[in-house]
Amino acid sequence: MNNPLLSIIIPTHNRPQLVIRAVKSALEQTVEDLEVIVVDDGSRVPPELPQDSRVQRIRVPQSRGGAAARNIGTTAARSRWITYLDDDDRLLPEMAAVSLKALSENTSTTPLALISGLEVVDNQGKVIQKRIPPKLRSQGADFFLEEIETDYSYNTKQTLVVERKLIEQIGGWDETFRSRVHSELFLRLNPACSIIGLPIVTYQLTAHEGVRVSRDVKLRQESFQRLINKHKSQFQAHPKMFAKFLCDHAEKSLELAQLQAAIFSFLRAMQLDFKPTLRRIQFLSTHTLRTYSKQVFRETLNSN
């Protein structure tokens, strides 16, 4: 298979059981003419991967992070089109087929990338959330900083299918980031190409309590500030969406008990878009108080 239709790149680090599930989902695509590139980013014990001629393993002796692992996989890829699969997630069987079909049928003369819908599932595979991407972000836009239509979500970036040469042209994944790597990439990708969105679920993101880079307290705050500093002009051009981005970060910071970071982000958001930010804070305060009251009530009943 000298020129497969799609390269599926899977970076992995110390998740031997989960990555096997991810690889199997890649091999179960209805499109058989593909390659699966597993970049083992310094795992303590290399995973036992399925025996299949389409699977290539690249071993990195010492961990360099997810962005570096994706760059290594991109360099090794032989297909025109590539996609990236996180090692704790899985592809649905039609992902490759529907993505490649949509790209081949598009008549745009501008460079293209594609995203599709995803499901968030729990450890038992139960769907707890569904996300559908916006239909189109034209070349020159700033992706998640553009105002979005109701009922659509920007949080489907993991489903990206894109030309390998385009990723290389924009400089690949920024290896100085250990978190927010998708957000950073898309702020460079959308100015270089149009991004079309399919209203079809092709990807399952697993919500689990295992180790996640996105939940690393220190890395999360460092990468967030690095992202804003690097793309300062783009954020400043979209004050309302910048404020929303800050509020989202603040709420997640509260969830991770990062109170100081949350307060700082809320105050910064109020300077950009006062009334909507204030409404979010008021709702959050009410919701938090209600949740706390229910918890106290349950604990009182249990103690009696």
RALINFEN-V528459 format. One record per residue. N is the residue number from 1. PHI is phi as a letter, one per 30 degrees, with the letter a starting at -180 (none if undefined). OMEGA is omega in radians with two decimals (* if undefined). Layout:
N&PHI&OMEGA ; N&PHI&OMEGA
This chain:
1&none&-3.06 ; 2&d&-3.09 ; 3&b&3.12 ; 4&d&-3.11 ; 5&d&-3.06 ; 6&b&3.01 ; 7&c&3.11 ; 8&c&-3.05 ; 9&c&-3.07 ; 10&b&3.02 ; 11&d&-3.13 ; 12&b&3.12 ; 13&a&3.05 ; 14&h&3.04 ; 15&b&-2.99 ; 16&d&-3.13 ; 17&d&-3.11 ; 18&d&-3.09 ; 19&d&3.08 ; 20&d&3.10 ; 21&d&3.12 ; 22&d&-3.13 ; 23&d&3.13 ; 24&d&3.13 ; 25&d&3.08 ; 26&d&-3.14 ; 27&d&-3.13 ; 28&d&3.09 ; 29&d&3.10 ; 30&d&2.99 ; 31&d&-3.10 ; 32&d&-3.05 ; 33&d&-3.13 ; 34&b&3.04 ; 35&b&3.13 ; 36&c&-3.10 ; 37&c&3.13 ; 38&c&3.12 ; 39&c&-3.12 ; 40&d&-3.02 ; 41&d&3.04 ; 42&i&3.09 ; 43&d&3.12 ; 44&d&3.10 ; 45&b&-3.14 ; 46&e&-3.13 ; 47&d&3.06 ; 48&d&-3.04 ; 49&d&3.09 ; 50&e&3.10 ; 51&d&-3.11 ; 52&a&-3.08 ; 53&d&-3.12 ; 54&d&-3.09 ; 55&c&3.06 ; 56&b&3.09 ; 57&c&3.02 ; 58&b&-3.08 ; 59&c&3.05 ; 60&c&-3.01 ; 61&e&-3.11 ; 62&b&-3.05 ; 63&e&3.10 ; 64&c&3.11 ; 65&j&-3.06 ; 66&d&-3.14 ; 67&d&3.12 ; 68&d&3.13 ; 69&d&3.10 ; 70&d&3.10 ; 71&d&3.11 ; 72&d&3.11 ; 73&d&3.12 ; 74&d&3.13 ; 75&d&-3.11 ; 76&d&-3.04 ; 77&d&3.13 ; 78&c&-3.08 ; 79&d&2.98 ; 80&d&-3.08 ; 81&c&3.12 ; 82&b&3.01 ; 83&b&-3.08 ; 84&b&-3.13 ; 85&b&3.07 ; 86&d&-2.99 ; 87&d&3.11 ; 88&c&3.11 ; 89&c&3.11 ; 90&b&3.06 ; 91&c&2.96 ; 92&d&-2.95 ; 93&e&-3.08 ; 94&c&-3.02 ; 95&e&-3.10 ; 96&d&-3.06 ; 97&d&-3.07 ; 98&d&-3.14 ; 99&d&-3.12 ; 100&d&3.11 ; 101&d&-3.13 ; 102&d&3.14 ; 103&d&-3.11 ; 104&d&-3.10 ; 105&d&-3.12 ; 106&d&-3.06 ; 107&c&-3.11 ; 108&d&3.11 ; 109&c&3.12 ; 110&d&3.04 ; 111&e&-3.03 ; 112&b&2.88 ; 113&b&-3.08 ; 114&b&2.96 ; 115&b&-3.12 ; 116&b&-3.09 ; 117&d&3.05 ; 118&b&3.03 ; 119&c&2.96 ; 120&c&-3.11 ; 121&b&3.07 ; 122&d&-3.07 ; 123&d&3.12 ; 124&c&3.12 ; 125&i&3.13 ; 126&d&-3.13 ; 127&d&-3.13 ; 128&c&3.10 ; 129&a&3.08 ; 130&b&-3.12 ; 131&b&3.12 ; 132&c&-3.08 ; 133&d&3.01 ; 134&d&-3.02 ; 135&d&-3.08 ; 136&a&2.89 ; 137&b&-3.02 ; 138&d&3.09 ; 139&e&-3.11 ; 140&j&3.11 ; 141&d&-3.12 ; 142&c&3.08 ; 143&h&-2.95 ; 144&d&3.05 ; 145&d&3.04 ; 146&d&3.12 ; 147&d&-2.98 ; 148&c&3.12 ; 149&d&3.13 ; 150&d&3.08 ; 151&i&3.06 ; 152&c&-3.07 ; 153&b&3.02 ; 154&d&-3.04 ; 155&d&3.03 ; 156&b&-3.01 ; 157&d&-3.13 ; 158&d&-3.07 ; 159&d&-3.04 ; 160&e&2.91 ; 161&b&-2.97 ; 162&a&3.08 ; 163&d&-3.14 ; 164&e&-3.09 ; 165&d&3.13 ; 166&d&3.07 ; 167&d&3.12 ; 168&d&-3.11 ; 169&d&-3.13 ; 170&d&3.04 ; 171&j&3.12 ; 172&i&3.12 ; 173&d&-3.11 ; 174&d&-3.03 ; 175&d&3.04 ; 176&d&3.10 ; 177&c&3.01 ; 178&c&3.05 ; 179&b&-3.11 ; 180&i&-3.06 ; 181&d&3.12 ; 182&d&3.14 ; 183&e&-3.12 ; 184&d&-3.12 ; 185&d&-3.05 ; 186&d&3.08 ; 187&d&3.01 ; 188&c&-3.06 ; 189&d&-3.06 ; 190&d&3.04 ; 191&d&-3.09 ; 192&c&-3.10 ; 193&a&2.98 ; 194&d&3.13 ; 195&c&3.13 ; 196&c&-3.10 ; 197&c&3.09 ; 198&c&3.11 ; 199&d&-3.09 ; 200&b&3.12 ; 201&d&-3.09 ; 202&b&-2.91 ; 203&b&3.05 ; 204&c&3.10 ; 205&c&-3.06 ; 206&c&3.05 ; 207&d&-3.13 ; 208&b&-3.09 ; 209&c&3.11 ; 210&d&-3.11 ; 211&d&3.08 ; 212&b&3.08 ; 213&d&-3.08 ; 214&d&3.13 ; 215&c&3.08 ; 216&d&-2.99 ; 217&e&-3.07 ; 218&d&-3.11 ; 219&d&-3.09 ; 220&d&-3.12 ; 221&d&3.13 ; 222&d&-3.10 ; 223&d&3.10 ; 224&d&-3.14 ; 225&d&3.10 ; 226&d&3.13 ; 227&d&-3.13 ; 228&d&-3.13 ; 229&d&-3.09 ; 230&d&-3.06 ; 231&c&-3.04 ; 232&e&-3.08 ; 233&d&3.12 ; 234&d&3.10 ; 235&d&-3.12 ; 236&d&3.14 ; 237&d&-3.10 ; 238&b&-3.01 ; 239&d&-3.12 ; 240&d&3.14 ; 241&d&3.04 ; 242&d&3.11 ; 243&d&3.11 ; 244&d&3.12 ; 245&d&3.10 ; 246&d&3.13 ; 247&d&3.10 ; 248&e&3.12 ; 249&d&3.14 ; 250&d&-3.13 ; 251&d&3.10 ; 252&d&3.11 ; 253&d&3.08 ; 254&d&3.13 ; 255&d&-3.13 ; 256&c&3.09 ; 257&i&3.08 ; 258&c&-2.98 ; 259&d&-3.10 ; 260&d&3.13 ; 261&d&3.13 ; 262&d&-3.14 ; 263&d&-3.13 ; 264&d&-3.12 ; 265&d&3.10 ; 266&d&3.14 ; 267&d&3.12 ; 268&d&3.13 ; 269&d&3.14 ; 270&d&3.10 ; 271&d&-3.10 ; 272&c&-3.06 ; 273&a&-2.88 ; 274&d&-2.98 ; 275&d&3.10 ; 276&e&3.11 ; 277&d&3.12 ; 278&d&3.11 ; 279&d&3.12 ; 280&d&3.12 ; 281&d&3.14 ; 282&d&3.10 ; 283&d&-3.13 ; 284&d&3.14 ; 285&d&3.14 ; 286&d&-3.12 ; 287&d&-3.14 ; 288&d&3.12 ; 289&d&3.14 ; 290&d&3.13 ; 291&d&-3.14 ; 292&d&-3.14 ; 293&d&3.11 ; 294&d&3.14 ; 295&d&3.12 ; 296&d&-3.14 ; 297&d&3.12 ; 298&d&-3.13 ; 299&d&3.11 ; 300&d&3.11 ; 301&d&-3.13 ; 302&d&-3.14 ; 303&d&3.11 ; 304&c&*
